[in-house]
Amino acid sequence: MPSALFRFFEVVADELSAKASRVLTRENLRISDEESPLLDELREEMEAASSEAAMECAVEQLKEHFSEMVSNLPFTYERGTGTFRATDSEFLAFVKDMSDIRSIGKRSRDFECTVAERLGRRATGTIHRVGFPRDEKGTKAEFNAYLHTLGFERPVLLGKEKDGGLDILWFLPIGAAPHQPIVSVQCKNGEFDIAAAHASIGAGSSSLSQYTGLQPGVHVPCVLFNDYIYSKMLTAKPLSFVPLGLSDLATLNPRISVEKI
């Protein structure tokens, strides 16, 4: 389950997906501290004296989190009135939709497809959703032929494999096939699970080795969860993949940083 901070974020997203401006307080929501475990947990997590102070602190922490993702918090908060205003309604709707399908196995395909669309709003290059089940290229021969057009000189699907451990392939806009680096994004329609991530990365890495123009270590393996990734939840040991969450799909600030030293 996401932390109290991000469950609070999803409550706000849910409210603002229906109305662009909302006053969210205990009184407005007709809940007291005793009736709202979330507010209790948020107050404890924020080490705040009141629910109002906890919400204010939570908003500041969320601003910092989204800034780390090179994005802006998709809403504003007015302390005096308790008013939340949507500034990115599209992303808030995306968050609501994803929270509604979290951990529902039969909606994993929907999660993958929506992630591919959101990733396309942040990325340049080309993105291919190749996970199973697929509307097209359903047979092994069709799938392998399709990946061959992308630079996979050797067959990816062997034996009883359905997608070779590949969900989304993002080809970076540098080089050309078969010498074009790939960001491989495995999608997990559930909460952060490092064991599940390691298992999926293994299968995907084997498939990336079939892209013969570059060694597998050149590519970037990622695992994107229907969750939120922050430092406290990660091990101090180096990871073999890039952990991603929903906030990594927030609208990108339109800037490129160039430093000359």
C-alpha positions as CSV (number, residue, x, y, z in Angstrom):
1,M,0.0,0.0,0.0
2,P,1.4,3.5,-0.9
3,S,2.5,5.6,2.1
4,A,0.1,8.0,3.8
5,L,1.6,10.8,1.8
6,F,0.8,9.3,-1.6
7,R,-2.6,8.0,-0.4
8,F,-3.3,11.6,0.5
9,F,-2.1,12.6,-3.0
10,E,-4.5,10.1,-4.6
11,V,-7.4,11.3,-2.5
12,V,-6.7,14.8,-3.8
13,A,-6.4,13.5,-7.4
14,D,-9.7,11.7,-7.1
15,E,-11.5,14.8,-5.8
16,L,-9.9,17.1,-8.4
17,S,-10.6,14.7,-11.3
18,A,-14.3,15.5,-10.7
19,K,-14.0,19.2,-10.0
20,A,-11.1,21.5,-10.8
21,S,-11.3,23.3,-7.4
22,R,-12.2,21.8,-4.1
23,V,-12.0,22.7,-0.5
24,L,-10.8,19.6,1.3
25,T,-11.0,19.7,5.1
26,R,-12.2,17.4,7.9
27,E,-15.5,19.4,8.0
28,N,-16.0,19.4,4.2
29,L,-15.4,15.7,3.9
30,R,-17.5,15.0,7.0
31,I,-14.8,13.1,8.7
32,S,-13.1,13.5,12.1
33,D,-9.7,12.4,13.1
34,E,-11.2,9.3,14.7
35,E,-13.1,8.5,11.5
36,S,-10.2,9.0,9.2
37,P,-7.2,6.6,9.7
38,L,-5.5,8.3,6.7
39,L,-5.5,11.7,8.4
40,D,-4.1,10.1,11.5
41,E,-1.4,8.3,9.6
42,L,-0.6,11.5,7.6
43,R,-0.3,13.5,10.8
44,E,2.0,10.9,12.3
45,E,4.1,10.6,9.1
46,M,4.4,14.3,8.8
47,E,5.0,14.7,12.5
48,A,2.4,17.4,12.6
49,A,0.3,18.6,15.5
50,S,-3.0,18.8,13.4
51,S,-4.6,17.5,10.3
52,E,-4.4,20.9,8.7
53,A,-0.6,21.2,9.5
54,A,-0.1,17.6,8.1
55,M,-1.8,18.5,4.8
56,E,0.3,21.6,4.5
57,C,3.5,19.6,5.2
58,A,2.4,16.9,2.8
59,V,1.8,19.4,0.0
60,E,5.4,20.7,0.4
61,Q,6.8,17.2,0.4
62,L,4.9,16.3,-2.8
63,K,6.2,19.5,-4.4
64,E,9.7,18.3,-3.7
65,H,9.0,14.8,-5.0
66,F,7.6,16.0,-8.3
67,S,10.4,18.5,-8.7
68,E,12.8,15.5,-8.5
69,M,10.8,14.0,-11.4
70,V,11.4,17.3,-13.4
71,S,7.7,18.0,-13.1
72,N,5.3,20.2,-11.1
73,L,2.8,19.1,-8.5
74,P,-0.4,18.8,-10.5
75,F,-2.4,21.0,-8.1
76,T,-2.0,24.0,-5.8
77,Y,-3.1,24.4,-2.2
78,E,-4.2,27.5,-0.4
79,R,-3.6,27.2,3.3
80,G,-6.0,29.8,4.5
81,T,-9.0,28.4,2.7
82,G,-8.0,24.8,2.4
83,T,-8.6,25.0,-1.4
84,F,-7.0,22.6,-3.8
85,R,-6.9,23.6,-7.5
86,A,-6.0,21.3,-10.4
87,T,-3.2,22.6,-12.6
88,D,-2.8,19.4,-14.6
89,S,-6.2,17.8,-14.8
90,E,-5.1,15.2,-17.4
91,F,-2.4,13.8,-15.2
92,L,-4.8,13.8,-12.1
93,A,-7.3,11.8,-14.2
94,F,-4.5,9.4,-15.1
95,V,-3.6,8.9,-11.4
96,K,-7.3,8.2,-10.5
97,D,-7.7,5.7,-13.3
98,M,-4.5,3.9,-12.4
99,S,-5.4,3.7,-8.7
100,D,-8.8,2.3,-9.6
101,I,-7.1,-0.7,-11.4
102,R,-4.2,-1.3,-9.1
103,S,-3.5,-5.0,-8.4
104,I,-6.3,-6.1,-10.6
105,G,-4.6,-8.8,-12.7
106,K,-7.0,-8.7,-15.7
107,R,-6.3,-4.9,-16.0
108,S,-2.5,-5.3,-16.4
109,R,-2.7,-4.9,-20.2
110,D,-4.7,-1.7,-19.7
111,F,-2.0,-0.5,-17.3
112,E,0.8,-1.2,-19.8
113,C,-1.0,0.5,-22.7
114,T,-1.8,3.6,-20.6
115,V,1.8,3.8,-19.3
116,A,3.1,3.6,-22.9
117,E,0.8,6.6,-23.8
118,R,1.9,8.6,-20.8
119,L,5.6,7.8,-21.5
120,G,5.1,9.2,-25.0
121,R,4.3,12.5,-23.4
122,R,7.7,12.7,-21.7
123,A,9.9,10.9,-24.2
124,T,11.4,11.5,-27.6
125,G,12.2,8.7,-30.0
126,T,9.9,5.8,-30.6
127,I,7.9,3.7,-28.1
128,H,6.5,0.2,-28.7
129,R,4.2,-1.6,-26.4
130,V,5.0,-5.3,-27.1
131,G,3.6,-7.1,-24.0
132,F,1.1,-9.9,-23.9
133,P,-1.8,-10.1,-24.7
134,R,-1.5,-8.1,-27.9
135,D,-4.2,-7.1,-30.4
136,E,-1.7,-7.7,-33.3
137,K,1.3,-9.9,-33.8
138,G,-0.2,-12.6,-31.7
139,T,1.7,-15.6,-33.0
140,K,5.4,-16.3,-32.3
141,A,6.4,-15.9,-35.9
142,E,4.6,-12.5,-36.3
143,F,6.0,-11.2,-33.0
144,N,9.6,-12.2,-33.9
145,A,9.2,-10.7,-37.4
146,Y,8.0,-7.4,-35.9
147,L,10.9,-7.2,-33.5
148,H,13.2,-8.0,-36.4
149,T,12.1,-4.8,-38.0
150,L,13.2,-3.0,-34.8
151,G,16.8,-4.5,-34.9
152,F,16.4,-7.8,-33.1
153,E,18.4,-9.9,-35.6
154,R,17.8,-13.1,-33.6
155,P,14.3,-14.4,-32.5
156,V,13.1,-13.2,-29.1
157,L,10.3,-15.7,-28.6
158,L,11.5,-19.2,-28.1
159,G,9.6,-22.2,-26.6
160,K,6.4,-21.2,-24.8
161,E,7.3,-17.5,-24.2
162,K,4.5,-15.0,-24.8
163,D,6.4,-11.7,-24.8
164,G,10.0,-12.6,-23.8
165,G,9.8,-10.5,-20.6
166,L,9.3,-7.3,-22.7
167,D,6.4,-4.9,-22.1
168,I,7.5,-1.5,-23.5
169,L,10.5,-0.7,-25.6
170,W,11.6,2.9,-25.9
171,F,14.2,3.4,-28.6
172,L,16.2,6.5,-27.7
173,P,16.7,9.0,-30.6
174,I,20.4,8.4,-30.9
175,G,22.1,5.9,-33.3
176,A,20.1,3.7,-35.7
177,A,19.1,0.1,-35.6
178,P,20.7,-2.2,-34.8
179,H,22.9,0.3,-32.9
180,Q,20.2,2.2,-31.1
181,P,20.0,2.0,-27.3
182,I,16.8,0.8,-25.8
183,V,15.0,1.6,-22.5
184,S,13.1,-1.5,-21.6
185,V,10.2,-0.7,-19.3
186,Q,8.6,-3.7,-17.4
187,C,5.2,-2.8,-16.1
188,K,3.8,-4.1,-12.8
189,N,0.2,-3.2,-12.0
190,G,0.7,-3.4,-8.3
191,E,2.7,-2.0,-5.4
192,F,6.5,-1.9,-5.3
193,D,7.9,-5.4,-5.0
194,I,11.7,-5.7,-5.5
195,A,11.6,-9.5,-5.8
196,A,9.0,-9.3,-8.7
197,A,11.2,-6.6,-10.3
198,H,14.3,-8.8,-10.2
199,A,12.4,-11.7,-11.7
200,S,11.0,-9.7,-14.6
201,I,14.3,-8.1,-15.4
202,G,16.0,-11.5,-15.8
203,A,13.7,-12.5,-18.6
204,G,13.8,-9.2,-20.3
205,S,17.6,-9.0,-20.2
206,S,17.8,-12.4,-22.0
207,S,15.6,-11.0,-24.8
208,L,17.6,-7.8,-25.1
209,S,20.6,-10.0,-25.8
210,Q,18.9,-10.9,-29.1
211,Y,19.4,-7.3,-30.2
212,T,22.7,-8.1,-31.8
213,G,24.1,-4.6,-32.7
214,L,24.7,-3.6,-29.0
215,Q,25.8,-5.5,-26.0
216,P,22.9,-6.0,-23.4
217,G,24.7,-3.8,-20.9
218,V,24.2,-0.8,-23.2
219,H,20.4,-0.9,-22.7
220,V,18.5,0.5,-19.7
221,P,16.2,-1.9,-17.8
222,C,13.4,-0.2,-15.9
223,V,10.5,-1.5,-13.8
224,L,7.5,0.8,-13.5
225,F,5.0,0.0,-10.7
226,N,1.5,1.2,-10.1
227,D,2.9,2.9,-7.1
228,Y,5.2,5.8,-6.1
229,I,8.9,5.4,-5.7
230,Y,10.8,7.3,-3.0
231,S,14.2,6.9,-1.4
232,K,13.0,5.4,1.9
233,M,11.4,2.4,0.2
234,L,14.6,1.4,-1.7
235,T,17.5,-0.7,-0.5
236,A,20.9,1.0,-0.1
237,K,22.4,-1.7,-2.4
238,P,22.9,-0.8,-6.1
239,L,20.0,-2.0,-8.2
240,S,20.1,-3.8,-11.5
241,F,17.2,-1.8,-12.9
242,V,15.7,1.7,-12.7
243,P,12.7,1.7,-10.3
244,L,9.8,3.9,-11.6
245,G,6.3,4.9,-10.4
246,L,3.3,6.9,-11.5
247,S,5.0,10.2,-10.7
248,D,7.7,9.4,-13.2
249,L,4.9,9.8,-15.8
250,A,3.9,13.3,-14.7
251,T,4.0,16.1,-17.3
252,L,7.6,17.0,-18.0
253,N,8.8,20.5,-17.5
254,P,9.7,21.9,-20.9
255,R,13.4,22.5,-20.3
256,I,16.7,21.0,-21.0
257,S,19.6,21.6,-18.7
258,V,23.0,22.1,-20.3
259,E,26.1,22.7,-18.1
260,K,29.5,23.6,-19.4
261,I,32.5,23.2,-17.1
